[in-house]
């Protein structure tokens, strides 16, 4: 009976392993939403799969929605002459964010949420 119970726990943990989130690599809202790799990468086991903007837009809205959301930000990063800039150019989920605008415009202080 004990071996059967251990086998059941092992199987349950294997099934749940596919739905775990590495909290050190994702922002808190993504963890709270119980998002997993396939939600953004659109692959079950991504190796270096790029994330299409459409995956971000499912929850965050399209470019006009993001432009409207950040309309009061000086030098609105979502309303630039360089549009469309891929979301992941600045919002990198497994690494700290990067403000691409500051590479050419160092006097524009941004803080990415």
C-alpha positions in Angstrom: 0.0 0.0 0.0 2.8 2.4 0.9 4.5 1.8 -2.5 1.3 2.5 -4.3 0.9 5.8 -2.4 4.5 6.8 -3.2 3.9 6.0 -6.8 0.7 8.1 -6.8 2.5 11.1 -5.3 5.3 10.7 -7.8 2.9 10.6 -10.7 1.0 13.6 -9.3 4.2 15.6 -9.0 5.2 14.8 -12.5 1.8 16.0 -13.8 2.1 19.2 -11.8 5.6 19.8 -13.0 4.4 21.0 -16.3 2.4 23.8 -14.7 5.1 25.2 -12.4 6.5 28.7 -12.7 10.0 29.7 -11.9 9.2 32.7 -9.7 12.8 34.1 -10.0 12.4 34.7 -13.7 8.9 36.1 -14.1 7.3 39.4 -12.9 4.8 38.9 -10.0 1.7 39.5 -12.2 2.7 36.6 -14.5 3.3 34.4 -11.5 -0.1 35.3 -10.0 -1.7 34.5 -13.3 -0.1 31.1 -13.1 1.4 31.6 -16.5 3.7 29.0 -18.0 6.2 28.9 -20.8 3.8 27.9 -23.5 1.5 30.9 -22.7 4.1 33.3 -24.1 6.5 31.2 -26.2 3.7 29.2 -27.8 5.9 26.1 -27.5 5.6 23.5 -24.7 9.4 23.3 -24.1 11.0 26.4 -25.6 14.8 26.5 -26.0 15.3 30.0 -27.5 11.9 30.6 -29.0 11.2 34.2 -29.5 7.9 35.6 -28.1 5.7 37.1 -30.8 4.1 40.4 -29.9 0.7 38.8 -30.3 1.3 36.7 -27.2 1.8 39.9 -25.2 -1.3 41.5 -26.7 -3.6 38.7 -25.5 -3.4 40.2 -22.0 -1.9 43.7 -22.5 -3.7 44.9 -25.6 -2.5 46.0 -29.0 -0.2 48.9 -29.8 -3.0 51.5 -29.7 -4.1 50.3 -26.3 -0.5 50.5 -24.9 -0.1 53.9 -26.5 -3.3 55.1 -24.7 -2.2 53.4 -21.4 1.1 55.3 -21.4 -0.2 58.6 -22.9 0.8 60.7 -19.8 4.4 59.4 -19.8 6.8 62.1 -21.1 8.2 60.8 -24.4 5.6 58.0 -24.6 7.6 54.9 -25.4 4.6 53.2 -27.1 4.1 56.2 -29.4 7.5 56.6 -31.0 8.5 57.3 -34.6 10.2 53.9 -34.5 6.9 52.0 -34.2 6.3 49.2 -34.0 9.0 48.2 -31.6 8.7 44.6 -30.5 7.6 44.3 -26.9 10.5 42.2 -26.0 13.0 44.9 -27.0 12.4 46.5 -23.6 10.3 44.0 -21.7 12.5 41.0 -21.2 10.9 38.5 -18.8 13.8 36.3 -17.9 16.3 39.2 -17.7 16.1 42.7 -16.3 14.2 45.2 -18.6 16.1 47.4 -20.9 15.1 50.9 -22.0 16.1 50.9 -25.7 15.1 54.6 -26.0 17.9 55.6 -23.7 20.5 54.2 -26.1 20.0 57.3 -28.3 18.1 59.5 -25.9 20.1 59.2 -22.6 18.3 62.2 -21.0 14.9 60.5 -21.1 14.7 58.7 -17.7 12.3 55.7 -17.9 11.5 53.1 -15.4 9.9 50.0 -16.9 7.2 48.3 -14.8 
